[in-house]
Amino acid sequence: MSTEKVKLSYPVDVDGVEVDTLHVRRMKVRDIKNISKIKDTTESTIALLSALCSVPPESIEQLDMEDLATLSDKVEKFMGISMGKSEA
């Protein structure tokens, strides 16, 4: 499957429409290339999720932290990576 639905606990506005489900596509090499230019971890996460969910960055910025964690987990499972989590 190339995309998966993620039900949001807290809906966000996408282009003037309240959305409670985002469709996350699998990551491509071009996504890594595009975000590799962004030094700030938070900004790179926003840019990546915006691209993968096909929504404006402003919509990703509205996400509740619980929903952000859910989306991040989905992307990590797609690729076996950690998105901005520091290792202690």
PDB file of N, CA, C and O in Angstrom:
ATOM      1  N   MET A   1       0.851  -1.185   0.000  1.00  0.00           N
ATOM      2  CA  MET A   1       0.000   0.000   0.000  1.00  0.00           C
ATOM      3  C   MET A   1       0.889   1.238   0.000  1.00  0.00           C
ATOM      4  O   MET A   1       1.852   1.320   0.762  1.00  0.00           O
ATOM      5  N   SER A   2       0.560   2.200  -0.859  1.00  0.00           N
ATOM      6  CA  SER A   2       1.406   3.385  -0.968  1.00  0.00           C
ATOM      7  C   SER A   2       0.972   4.519  -0.053  1.00  0.00           C
ATOM      8  O   SER A   2       1.760   5.430   0.202  1.00  0.00           O
ATOM      9  N   THR A   3      -0.269   4.492   0.452  1.00  0.00           N
ATOM     10  CA  THR A   3      -0.718   5.490   1.418  1.00  0.00           C
ATOM     11  C   THR A   3      -1.499   4.801   2.528  1.00  0.00           C
ATOM     12  O   THR A   3      -2.059   3.719   2.350  1.00  0.00           O
ATOM     13  N   GLU A   4      -1.516   5.463   3.675  1.00  0.00           N
ATOM     14  CA  GLU A   4      -2.311   4.975   4.799  1.00  0.00           C
ATOM     15  C   GLU A   4      -3.054   6.142   5.413  1.00  0.00           C
ATOM     16  O   GLU A   4      -2.562   7.270   5.436  1.00  0.00           O
ATOM     17  N   LYS A   5      -4.242   5.856   5.908  1.00  0.00           N
ATOM     18  CA  LYS A   5      -5.045   6.874   6.582  1.00  0.00           C
ATOM     19  C   LYS A   5      -4.620   6.960   8.040  1.00  0.00           C
ATOM     20  O   LYS A   5      -4.360   5.950   8.694  1.00  0.00           O
ATOM     21  N   VAL A   6      -4.556   8.183   8.527  1.00  0.00           N
ATOM     22  CA  VAL A   6      -4.298   8.431   9.944  1.00  0.00           C
ATOM     23  C   VAL A   6      -5.440   9.287  10.465  1.00  0.00           C
ATOM     24  O   VAL A   6      -5.607  10.434  10.050  1.00  0.00           O
ATOM     25  N   LYS A   7      -6.223   8.725  11.374  1.00  0.00           N
ATOM     26  CA  LYS A   7      -7.332   9.441  12.005  1.00  0.00           C
ATOM     27  C   LYS A   7      -6.755  10.367  13.073  1.00  0.00           C
ATOM     28  O   LYS A   7      -6.026   9.924  13.961  1.00  0.00           O
ATOM     29  N   LEU A   8      -7.083  11.641  12.980  1.00  0.00           N
ATOM     30  CA  LEU A   8      -6.599  12.621  13.948  1.00  0.00           C
ATOM     31  C   LEU A   8      -7.534  12.677  15.152  1.00  0.00           C
ATOM     32  O   LEU A   8      -8.755  12.640  15.003  1.00  0.00           O
ATOM     33  N   SER A   9      -6.965  12.766  16.317  1.00  0.00           N
ATOM     34  CA  SER A   9      -7.762  12.946  17.533  1.00  0.00           C
ATOM     35  C   SER A   9      -8.300  14.372  17.612  1.00  0.00           C
ATOM     36  O   SER A   9      -9.352  14.629  18.197  1.00  0.00           O
ATOM     37  N   TYR A  10      -7.543  15.295  17.002  1.00  0.00           N
ATOM     38  CA  TYR A  10      -7.903  16.711  17.026  1.00  0.00           C
ATOM     39  C   TYR A  10      -7.807  17.255  15.601  1.00  0.00           C
ATOM     40  O   TYR A  10      -6.707  17.495  15.103  1.00  0.00           O
ATOM     41  N   PRO A  11      -8.956  17.451  14.940  1.00  0.00           N
ATOM     42  CA  PRO A  11      -8.955  17.891  13.538  1.00  0.00           C
ATOM     43  C   PRO A  11      -8.188  19.202  13.334  1.00  0.00           C
ATOM     44  O   PRO A  11      -8.036  20.011  14.249  1.00  0.00           O
ATOM     45  N   VAL A  12      -7.713  19.377  12.097  1.00  0.00           N
ATOM     46  CA  VAL A  12      -6.998  20.590  11.709  1.00  0.00           C
ATOM     47  C   VAL A  12      -7.676  21.197  10.486  1.00  0.00           C
ATOM     48  O   VAL A  12      -8.462  20.540   9.803  1.00  0.00           O
ATOM     49  N   ASP A  13      -7.361  22.455  10.225  1.00  0.00           N
ATOM     50  CA  ASP A  13      -7.880  23.155   9.060  1.00  0.00           C
ATOM     51  C   ASP A  13      -6.914  22.941   7.897  1.00  0.00           C
ATOM     52  O   ASP A  13      -5.713  23.184   8.022  1.00  0.00           O
ATOM     53  N   VAL A  14      -7.450  22.484   6.763  1.00  0.00           N
ATOM     54  CA  VAL A  14      -6.671  22.343   5.542  1.00  0.00           C
ATOM     55  C   VAL A  14      -7.387  23.136   4.459  1.00  0.00           C
ATOM     56  O   VAL A  14      -8.446  22.737   3.976  1.00  0.00           O
ATOM     57  N   ASP A  15      -6.802  24.250   4.090  1.00  0.00           N
ATOM     58  CA  ASP A  15      -7.387  25.113   3.064  1.00  0.00           C
ATOM     59  C   ASP A  15      -8.845  25.459   3.365  1.00  0.00           C
ATOM     60  O   ASP A  15      -9.693  25.421   2.473  1.00  0.00           O
ATOM     61  N   GLY A  16      -9.130  25.796   4.620  1.00  0.00           N
ATOM     62  CA  GLY A  16     -10.463  26.232   5.012  1.00  0.00           C
ATOM     63  C   GLY A  16     -11.452  25.124   5.334  1.00  0.00           C
ATOM     64  O   GLY A  16     -12.621  25.398   5.606  1.00  0.00           O
ATOM     65  N   VAL A  17     -11.001  23.882   5.305  1.00  0.00           N
ATOM     66  CA  VAL A  17     -11.864  22.732   5.583  1.00  0.00           C
ATOM     67  C   VAL A  17     -11.323  21.996   6.805  1.00  0.00           C
ATOM     68  O   VAL A  17     -10.127  21.717   6.891  1.00  0.00           O
ATOM     69  N   GLU A  18     -12.209  21.683   7.748  1.00  0.00           N
ATOM     70  CA  GLU A  18     -11.786  20.915   8.926  1.00  0.00           C
ATOM     71  C   GLU A  18     -11.587  19.454   8.504  1.00  0.00           C
ATOM     72  O   GLU A  18     -12.481  18.832   7.931  1.00  0.00           O
ATOM     73  N   VAL A  19     -10.406  18.927   8.797  1.00  0.00           N
ATOM     74  CA  VAL A  19     -10.032  17.578   8.384  1.00  0.00           C
ATOM     75  C   VAL A  19      -9.693  16.751   9.620  1.00  0.00           C
ATOM     76  O   VAL A  19      -8.932  17.191  10.482  1.00  0.00           O
ATOM     77  N   ASP A  20     -10.268  15.543   9.699  1.00  0.00           N
ATOM     78  CA  ASP A  20      -9.968  14.672  10.841  1.00  0.00           C
ATOM     79  C   ASP A  20      -9.202  13.418  10.429  1.00  0.00           C
ATOM     80  O   ASP A  20      -8.925  12.557  11.264  1.00  0.00           O
ATOM     81  N   THR A  21      -8.859  13.311   9.149  1.00  0.00           N
ATOM     82  CA  THR A  21      -8.078  12.186   8.649  1.00  0.00           C
ATOM     83  C   THR A  21      -7.067  12.699   7.633  1.00  0.00           C
ATOM     84  O   THR A  21      -7.410  13.463   6.731  1.00  0.00           O
ATOM     85  N   LEU A  22      -5.820  12.270   7.790  1.00  0.00           N
ATOM     86  CA  LEU A  22      -4.795  12.603   6.806  1.00  0.00           C
ATOM     87  C   LEU A  22      -4.364  11.315   6.110  1.00  0.00           C
ATOM     88  O   LEU A  22      -4.352  10.240   6.711  1.00  0.00           O
ATOM     89  N   HIS A  23      -4.014  11.443   4.846  1.00  0.00           N
ATOM     90  CA  HIS A  23      -3.514  10.318   4.064  1.00  0.00           C
ATOM     91  C   HIS A  23      -2.010  10.487   3.940  1.00  0.00           C
ATOM     92  O   HIS A  23      -1.541  11.473   3.370  1.00  0.00           O
ATOM     93  N   VAL A  24      -1.254   9.542   4.463  1.00  0.00           N
ATOM     94  CA  VAL A  24       0.203   9.611   4.477  1.00  0.00           C
ATOM     95  C   VAL A  24       0.741   8.675   3.412  1.00  0.00           C
ATOM     96  O   VAL A  24       0.435   7.483   3.409  1.00  0.00           O
ATOM     97  N   ARG A  25       1.547   9.219   2.507  1.00  0.00           N
ATOM     98  CA  ARG A  25       2.164   8.376   1.490  1.00  0.00           C
ATOM     99  C   ARG A  25       3.550   7.940   1.945  1.00  0.00           C
ATOM    100  O   ARG A  25       4.147   8.538   2.839  1.00  0.00           O
ATOM    101  N   ARG A  26       4.038   6.899   1.317  1.00  0.00           N
ATOM    102  CA  ARG A  26       5.380   6.427   1.626  1.00  0.00           C
ATOM    103  C   ARG A  26       6.410   7.463   1.187  1.00  0.00           C
ATOM    104  O   ARG A  26       6.196   8.205   0.228  1.00  0.00           O
ATOM    105  N   MET A  27       7.518   7.501   1.898  1.00  0.00           N
ATOM    106  CA  MET A  27       8.570   8.463   1.625  1.00  0.00           C
ATOM    107  C   MET A  27       9.353   8.056   0.381  1.00  0.00           C
ATOM    108  O   MET A  27       9.561   6.871   0.119  1.00  0.00           O
ATOM    109  N   LYS A  28       9.776   9.053  -0.371  1.00  0.00           N
ATOM    110  CA  LYS A  28      10.605   8.859  -1.561  1.00  0.00           C
ATOM    111  C   LYS A  28      11.979   9.479  -1.310  1.00  0.00           C
ATOM    112  O   LYS A  28      12.143  10.283  -0.392  1.00  0.00           O
ATOM    113  N   VAL A  29      12.943   9.112  -2.110  1.00  0.00           N
ATOM    114  CA  VAL A  29      14.290   9.678  -1.999  1.00  0.00           C
ATOM    115  C   VAL A  29      14.235  11.194  -2.142  1.00  0.00           C
ATOM    116  O   VAL A  29      14.963  11.908  -1.452  1.00  0.00           O
ATOM    117  N   ARG A  30      13.374  11.694  -3.036  1.00  0.00           N
ATOM    118  CA  ARG A  30      13.285  13.150  -3.235  1.00  0.00           C
ATOM    119  C   ARG A  30      12.847  13.870  -1.956  1.00  0.00           C
ATOM    120  O   ARG A  30      13.219  15.022  -1.732  1.00  0.00           O
ATOM    121  N   ASP A  31      12.053  13.188  -1.115  1.00  0.00           N
ATOM    122  CA  ASP A  31      11.628  13.808   0.142  1.00  0.00           C
ATOM    123  C   ASP A  31      12.827  14.017   1.060  1.00  0.00           C
ATOM    124  O   ASP A  31      12.970  15.070   1.681  1.00  0.00           O
ATOM    125  N   ILE A  32      13.672  13.019   1.136  1.00  0.00           N
ATOM    126  CA  ILE A  32      14.891  13.132   1.954  1.00  0.00           C
ATOM    127  C   ILE A  32      15.791  14.230   1.390  1.00  0.00           C
ATOM    128  O   ILE A  32      16.346  15.032   2.141  1.00  0.00           O
ATOM    129  N   LYS A  33      15.932  14.263   0.074  1.00  0.00           N
ATOM    130  CA  LYS A  33      16.752  15.285  -0.578  1.00  0.00           C
ATOM    131  C   LYS A  33      16.227  16.679  -0.244  1.00  0.00           C
ATOM    132  O   LYS A  33      17.006  17.575   0.082  1.00  0.00           O
ATOM    133  N   ASN A  34      14.919  16.862  -0.325  1.00  0.00           N
ATOM    134  CA  ASN A  34      14.333  18.178  -0.060  1.00  0.00           C
ATOM    135  C   ASN A  34      14.493  18.613   1.387  1.00  0.00           C
ATOM    136  O   ASN A  34      14.788  19.780   1.644  1.00  0.00           O
ATOM    137  N   ILE A  35      14.304  17.703   2.341  1.00  0.00           N
ATOM    138  CA  ILE A  35      14.405  18.125   3.740  1.00  0.00           C
ATOM    139  C   ILE A  35      15.843  18.168   4.244  1.00  0.00           C
ATOM    140  O   ILE A  35      16.114  18.760   5.288  1.00  0.00           O
ATOM    141  N   SER A  36      16.770  17.546   3.513  1.00  0.00           N
ATOM    142  CA  SER A  36      18.163  17.538   3.969  1.00  0.00           C
ATOM    143  C   SER A  36      18.761  18.943   3.998  1.00  0.00           C
ATOM    144  O   SER A  36      19.759  19.185   4.677  1.00  0.00           O
ATOM    145  N   LYS A  37      18.157  19.855   3.269  1.00  0.00           N
ATOM    146  CA  LYS A  37      18.629  21.244   3.225  1.00  0.00           C
ATOM    147  C   LYS A  37      18.182  22.052   4.435  1.00  0.00           C
ATOM    148  O   LYS A  37      18.683  23.151   4.669  1.00  0.00           O
ATOM    149  N   ILE A  38      17.243  21.512   5.204  1.00  0.00           N
ATOM    150  CA  ILE A  38      16.680  22.228   6.353  1.00  0.00           C
ATOM    151  C   ILE A  38      17.416  21.794   7.608  1.00  0.00           C
ATOM    152  O   ILE A  38      17.393  20.617   7.968  1.00  0.00           O
ATOM    153  N   LYS A  39      18.057  22.719   8.264  1.00  0.00           N
ATOM    154  CA  LYS A  39      18.890  22.405   9.439  1.00  0.00           C
ATOM    155  C   LYS A  39      18.071  22.167  10.701  1.00  0.00           C
ATOM    156  O   LYS A  39      18.429  21.320  11.519  1.00  0.00           O
ATOM    157  N   ASP A  40      16.983  22.900  10.868  1.00  0.00           N
ATOM    158  CA  ASP A  40      16.173  22.806  12.080  1.00  0.00           C
ATOM    159  C   ASP A  40      15.309  21.535  12.040  1.00  0.00           C
ATOM    160  O   ASP A  40      14.563  21.312  11.087  1.00  0.00           O
ATOM    161  N   THR A  41      15.421  20.714  13.078  1.00  0.00           N
ATOM    162  CA  THR A  41      14.698  19.439  13.127  1.00  0.00           C
ATOM    163  C   THR A  41      13.188  19.625  13.073  1.00  0.00           C
ATOM    164  O   THR A  41      12.498  18.887  12.369  1.00  0.00           O
ATOM    165  N   THR A  42      12.677  20.589  13.798  1.00  0.00           N
ATOM    166  CA  THR A  42      11.231  20.833  13.805  1.00  0.00           C
ATOM    167  C   THR A  42      10.755  21.254  12.421  1.00  0.00           C
ATOM    168  O   THR A  42       9.749  20.748  11.924  1.00  0.00           O
ATOM    169  N   GLU A  43      11.469  22.171  11.806  1.00  0.00           N
ATOM    170  CA  GLU A  43      11.089  22.644  10.469  1.00  0.00           C
ATOM    171  C   GLU A  43      11.186  21.527   9.430  1.00  0.00           C
ATOM    172  O   GLU A  43      10.350  21.444   8.531  1.00  0.00           O
ATOM    173  N   SER A  44      12.197  20.672   9.548  1.00  0.00           N
ATOM    174  CA  SER A  44      12.317  19.571   8.590  1.00  0.00           C
ATOM    175  C   SER A  44      11.191  18.556   8.779  1.00  0.00           C
ATOM    176  O   SER A  44      10.708  17.977   7.806  1.00  0.00           O
ATOM    177  N   THR A  45      10.774  18.337  10.026  1.00  0.00           N
ATOM    178  CA  THR A  45       9.649  17.431  10.297  1.00  0.00           C
ATOM    179  C   THR A  45       8.364  17.993   9.706  1.00  0.00           C
ATOM    180  O   THR A  45       7.590  17.263   9.086  1.00  0.00           O
ATOM    181  N   ILE A  46       8.135  19.289   9.896  1.00  0.00           N
ATOM    182  CA  ILE A  46       6.949  19.942   9.338  1.00  0.00           C
ATOM    183  C   ILE A  46       6.960  19.829   7.814  1.00  0.00           C
ATOM    184  O   ILE A  46       5.944  19.483   7.211  1.00  0.00           O
ATOM    185  N   ALA A  47       8.096  20.117   7.194  1.00  0.00           N
ATOM    186  CA  ALA A  47       8.196  20.051   5.732  1.00  0.00           C
ATOM    187  C   ALA A  47       7.958  18.632   5.223  1.00  0.00           C
ATOM    188  O   ALA A  47       7.267  18.433   4.224  1.00  0.00           O
ATOM    189  N   LEU A  48       8.526  17.657   5.906  1.00  0.00           N
ATOM    190  CA  LEU A  48       8.362  16.267   5.482  1.00  0.00           C
ATOM    191  C   LEU A  48       6.911  15.822   5.604  1.00  0.00           C
ATOM    192  O   LEU A  48       6.357  15.264   4.656  1.00  0.00           O
ATOM    193  N   LEU A  49       6.289  16.058   6.744  1.00  0.00           N
ATOM    194  CA  LEU A  49       4.898  15.647   6.937  1.00  0.00           C
ATOM    195  C   LEU A  49       3.964  16.387   5.994  1.00  0.00           C
ATOM    196  O   LEU A  49       2.984  15.814   5.516  1.00  0.00           O
ATOM    197  N   SER A  50       4.252  17.646   5.722  1.00  0.00           N
ATOM    198  CA  SER A  50       3.464  18.414   4.768  1.00  0.00           C
ATOM    199  C   SER A  50       3.508  17.742   3.394  1.00  0.00           C
ATOM    200  O   SER A  50       2.477  17.592   2.740  1.00  0.00           O
ATOM    201  N   ALA A  51       4.692  17.344   2.966  1.00  0.00           N
ATOM    202  CA  ALA A  51       4.845  16.688   1.667  1.00  0.00           C
ATOM    203  C   ALA A  51       4.173  15.316   1.652  1.00  0.00           C
ATOM    204  O   ALA A  51       3.470  14.975   0.701  1.00  0.00           O
ATOM    205  N   LEU A  52       4.388  14.541   2.699  1.00  0.00           N
ATOM    206  CA  LEU A  52       3.858  13.177   2.737  1.00  0.00           C
ATOM    207  C   LEU A  52       2.336  13.145   2.862  1.00  0.00           C
ATOM    208  O   LEU A  52       1.693  12.201   2.402  1.00  0.00           O
ATOM    209  N   CYS A  53       1.766  14.165   3.476  1.00  0.00           N
ATOM    210  CA  CYS A  53       0.309  14.216   3.666  1.00  0.00           C
ATOM    211  C   CYS A  53      -0.385  15.103   2.633  1.00  0.00           C
ATOM    212  O   CYS A  53      -1.612  15.194   2.613  1.00  0.00           O
ATOM    213  N   SER A  54       0.398  15.753   1.780  1.00  0.00           N
ATOM    214  CA  SER A  54      -0.137  16.652   0.746  1.00  0.00           C
ATOM    215  C   SER A  54      -1.036  17.745   1.331  1.00  0.00           C
ATOM    216  O   SER A  54      -2.123  18.021   0.823  1.00  0.00           O
ATOM    217  N   VAL A  55      -0.552  18.350   2.403  1.00  0.00           N
ATOM    218  CA  VAL A  55      -1.244  19.475   3.029  1.00  0.00           C
ATOM    219  C   VAL A  55      -0.231  20.597   3.240  1.00  0.00           C
ATOM    220  O   VAL A  55       0.972  20.341   3.291  1.00  0.00           O
ATOM    221  N   PRO A  56      -0.704  21.835   3.363  1.00  0.00           N
ATOM    222  CA  PRO A  56       0.225  22.945   3.598  1.00  0.00           C
ATOM    223  C   PRO A  56       0.945  22.798   4.950  1.00  0.00           C
ATOM    224  O   PRO A  56       0.401  22.206   5.882  1.00  0.00           O
ATOM    225  N   PRO A  57       2.162  23.335   5.050  1.00  0.00           N
ATOM    226  CA  PRO A  57       2.885  23.292   6.322  1.00  0.00           C
ATOM    227  C   PRO A  57       2.067  23.881   7.478  1.00  0.00           C
ATOM    228  O   PRO A  57       2.179  23.428   8.617  1.00  0.00           O
ATOM    229  N   GLU A  58       1.254  24.883   7.179  1.00  0.00           N
ATOM    230  CA  GLU A  58       0.433  25.513   8.221  1.00  0.00           C
ATOM    231  C   GLU A  58      -0.539  24.519   8.850  1.00  0.00           C
ATOM    232  O   GLU A  58      -0.863  24.635  10.032  1.00  0.00           O
ATOM    233  N   SER A  59      -1.000  23.557   8.081  1.00  0.00           N
ATOM    234  CA  SER A  59      -1.893  22.525   8.622  1.00  0.00           C
ATOM    235  C   SER A  59      -1.134  21.591   9.559  1.00  0.00           C
ATOM    236  O   SER A  59      -1.663  21.177  10.590  1.00  0.00           O
ATOM    237  N   ILE A  60       0.093  21.262   9.203  1.00  0.00           N
ATOM    238  CA  ILE A  60       0.921  20.410  10.074  1.00  0.00           C
ATOM    239  C   ILE A  60       1.219  21.159  11.371  1.00  0.00           C
ATOM    240  O   ILE A  60       1.246  20.551  12.442  1.00  0.00           O
ATOM    241  N   GLU A  61       1.443  22.457  11.289  1.00  0.00           N
ATOM    242  CA  GLU A  61       1.732  23.263  12.476  1.00  0.00           C
ATOM    243  C   GLU A  61       0.559  23.298  13.451  1.00  0.00           C
ATOM    244  O   GLU A  61       0.759  23.550  14.640  1.00  0.00           O
ATOM    245  N   GLN A  62      -0.657  23.052  12.974  1.00  0.00           N
ATOM    246  CA  GLN A  62      -1.849  23.036  13.830  1.00  0.00           C
ATOM    247  C   GLN A  62      -2.014  21.722  14.585  1.00  0.00           C
ATOM    248  O   GLN A  62      -2.817  21.644  15.515  1.00  0.00           O
ATOM    249  N   LEU A  63      -1.272  20.696  14.203  1.00  0.00           N
ATOM    250  CA  LEU A  63      -1.465  19.379  14.808  1.00  0.00           C
ATOM    251  C   LEU A  63      -1.253  19.391  16.312  1.00  0.00           C
ATOM    252  O   LEU A  63      -0.330  20.026  16.822  1.00  0.00           O
ATOM    253  N   ASP A  64      -2.111  18.690  16.997  1.00  0.00           N
ATOM    254  CA  ASP A  64      -1.910  18.416  18.410  1.00  0.00           C
ATOM    255  C   ASP A  64      -0.692  17.495  18.512  1.00  0.00           C
ATOM    256  O   ASP A  64      -0.421  16.718  17.596  1.00  0.00           O
ATOM    257  N   MET A  65       0.030  17.580  19.607  1.00  0.00           N
ATOM    258  CA  MET A  65       1.240  16.771  19.769  1.00  0.00           C
ATOM    259  C   MET A  65       0.943  15.265  19.704  1.00  0.00           C
ATOM    260  O   MET A  65       1.774  14.491  19.230  1.00  0.00           O
ATOM    261  N   GLU A  66      -0.219  14.859  20.170  1.00  0.00           N
ATOM    262  CA  GLU A  66      -0.609  13.443  20.085  1.00  0.00           C
ATOM    263  C   GLU A  66      -0.721  13.001  18.623  1.00  0.00           C
ATOM    264  O   GLU A  66      -0.258  11.921  18.256  1.00  0.00           O
ATOM    265  N   ASP A  67      -1.334  13.837  17.805  1.00  0.00           N
ATOM    266  CA  ASP A  67      -1.477  13.526  16.381  1.00  0.00           C
ATOM    267  C   ASP A  67      -0.127  13.587  15.669  1.00  0.00           C
ATOM    268  O   ASP A  67       0.136  12.788  14.770  1.00  0.00           O
ATOM    269  N   LEU A  68       0.721  14.523  16.062  1.00  0.00           N
ATOM    270  CA  LEU A  68       2.067  14.592  15.496  1.00  0.00           C
ATOM    271  C   LEU A  68       2.824  13.294  15.781  1.00  0.00           C
ATOM    272  O   LEU A  68       3.495  12.757  14.900  1.00  0.00           O
ATOM    273  N   ALA A  69       2.715  12.803  16.987  1.00  0.00           N
ATOM    274  CA  ALA A  69       3.391  11.561  17.352  1.00  0.00           C
ATOM    275  C   ALA A  69       2.853  10.384  16.536  1.00  0.00           C
ATOM    276  O   ALA A  69       3.619   9.520  16.109  1.00  0.00           O
ATOM    277  N   THR A  70       1.550  10.354  16.323  1.00  0.00           N
ATOM    278  CA  THR A  70       0.939   9.282  15.526  1.00  0.00           C
ATOM    279  C   THR A  70       1.450   9.313  14.092  1.00  0.00           C
ATOM    280  O   THR A  70       1.815   8.277  13.535  1.00  0.00           O
ATOM    281  N   LEU A  71       1.477  10.502  13.495  1.00  0.00           N
ATOM    282  CA  LEU A  71       1.983  10.629  12.123  1.00  0.00           C
ATOM    283  C   LEU A  71       3.462  10.272  12.043  1.00  0.00           C
ATOM    284  O   LEU A  71       3.889   9.577  11.121  1.00  0.00           O
ATOM    285  N   SER A  72       4.237  10.743  13.003  1.00  0.00           N
ATOM    286  CA  SER A  72       5.669  10.445  13.028  1.00  0.00           C
ATOM    287  C   SER A  72       5.911   8.949  13.141  1.00  0.00           C
ATOM    288  O   SER A  72       6.791   8.406  12.474  1.00  0.00           O
ATOM    289  N   ASP A  73       5.131   8.283  13.986  1.00  0.00           N
ATOM    290  CA  ASP A  73       5.250   6.831  14.127  1.00  0.00           C
ATOM    291  C   ASP A  73       4.948   6.122  12.813  1.00  0.00           C
ATOM    292  O   ASP A  73       5.624   5.158  12.453  1.00  0.00           O
ATOM    293  N   LYS A  74       3.935   6.599  12.099  1.00  0.00           N
ATOM    294  CA  LYS A  74       3.565   5.994  10.814  1.00  0.00           C
ATOM    295  C   LYS A  74       4.719   6.110   9.823  1.00  0.00           C
ATOM    296  O   LYS A  74       5.049   5.145   9.133  1.00  0.00           O
ATOM    297  N   VAL A  75       5.333   7.291   9.752  1.00  0.00           N
ATOM    298  CA  VAL A  75       6.449   7.504   8.828  1.00  0.00           C
ATOM    299  C   VAL A  75       7.642   6.639   9.246  1.00  0.00           C
ATOM    300  O   VAL A  75       8.309   6.046   8.398  1.00  0.00           O
ATOM    301  N   GLU A  76       7.903   6.570  10.532  1.00  0.00           N
ATOM    302  CA  GLU A  76       9.001   5.741  11.027  1.00  0.00           C
ATOM    303  C   GLU A  76       8.802   4.280  10.644  1.00  0.00           C
ATOM    304  O   GLU A  76       9.758   3.601  10.269  1.00  0.00           O
ATOM    305  N   LYS A  77       7.580   3.796  10.734  1.00  0.00           N
ATOM    306  CA  LYS A  77       7.292   2.408  10.377  1.00  0.00           C
ATOM    307  C   LYS A  77       7.488   2.177   8.880  1.00  0.00           C
ATOM    308  O   LYS A  77       7.940   1.109   8.466  1.00  0.00           O
ATOM    309  N   PHE A  78       7.148   3.181   8.071  1.00  0.00           N
ATOM    310  CA  PHE A  78       7.383   3.076   6.633  1.00  0.00           C
ATOM    311  C   PHE A  78       8.866   2.876   6.329  1.00  0.00           C
ATOM    312  O   PHE A  78       9.236   2.081   5.464  1.00  0.00           O
ATOM    313  N   MET A  79       9.705   3.612   7.054  1.00  0.00           N
ATOM    314  CA  MET A  79      11.118   3.660   6.704  1.00  0.00           C
ATOM    315  C   MET A  79      12.081   3.090   7.740  1.00  0.00           C
ATOM    316  O   MET A  79      13.269   2.938   7.452  1.00  0.00           O
ATOM    317  N   GLY A  80      11.605   2.779   8.911  1.00  0.00           N
ATOM    318  CA  GLY A  80      12.494   2.288   9.952  1.00  0.00           C
ATOM    319  C   GLY A  80      13.457   3.352  10.445  1.00  0.00           C
ATOM    320  O   GLY A  80      14.616   3.065  10.744  1.00  0.00           O
ATOM    321  N   ILE A  81      12.959   4.609  10.529  1.00  0.00           N
ATOM    322  CA  ILE A  81      13.808   5.725  10.975  1.00  0.00           C
ATOM    323  C   ILE A  81      13.168   6.430  12.153  1.00  0.00           C
ATOM    324  O   ILE A  81      12.011   6.177  12.490  1.00  0.00           O
ATOM    325  N   SER A  82      13.933   7.322  12.778  1.00  0.00           N
ATOM    326  CA  SER A  82      13.417   8.148  13.864  1.00  0.00           C
ATOM    327  C   SER A  82      13.358   9.595  13.371  1.00  0.00           C
ATOM    328  O   SER A  82      14.349  10.120  12.862  1.00  0.00           O
ATOM    329  N   MET A  83      12.204  10.235  13.520  1.00  0.00           N
ATOM    330  CA  MET A  83      12.041  11.615  13.064  1.00  0.00           C
ATOM    331  C   MET A  83      12.266  12.599  14.193  1.00  0.00           C
ATOM    332  O   MET A  83      11.322  12.969  14.891  1.00  0.00           O
ATOM    333  N   GLY A  84      13.489  13.021  14.379  1.00  0.00           N
ATOM    334  CA  GLY A  84      13.768  14.086  15.302  1.00  0.00           C
ATOM    335  C   GLY A  84      13.739  13.716  16.766  1.00  0.00           C
ATOM    336  O   GLY A  84      13.785  14.602  17.619  1.00  0.00           O
ATOM    337  N   LYS A  85      13.665  12.450  17.084  1.00  0.00           N
ATOM    338  CA  LYS A  85      13.656  12.040  18.485  1.00  0.00           C
ATOM    339  C   LYS A  85      15.099  11.911  18.940  1.00  0.00           C
ATOM    340  O   LYS A  85      15.906  11.224  18.314  1.00  0.00           O
ATOM    341  N   SER A  86      15.405  12.580  20.033  1.00  0.00           N
ATOM    342  CA  SER A  86      16.767  12.476  20.553  1.00  0.00           C
ATOM    343  C   SER A  86      16.899  11.185  21.340  1.00  0.00           C
ATOM    344  O   SER A  86      15.972  10.740  22.017  1.00  0.00           O
ATOM    345  N   GLU A  87      18.066  10.607  21.230  1.00  0.00           N
ATOM    346  CA  GLU A  87      18.314   9.365  21.966  1.00  0.00           C
ATOM    347  C   GLU A  87      18.963   9.711  23.292  1.00  0.00           C
ATOM    348  O   GLU A  87      19.925  10.478  23.343  1.00  0.00           O
ATOM    349  N   ALA A  88      18.437   9.147  24.355  1.00  0.00           N
ATOM    350  CA  ALA A  88      18.981   9.444  25.681  1.00  0.00           C
ATOM    351  C   ALA A  88      19.808   8.305  26.176  1.00  0.00           C
ATOM    352  O   ALA A  88      20.352   8.370  27.278  1.00  0.00           O
TER     353      ALA A  88
END
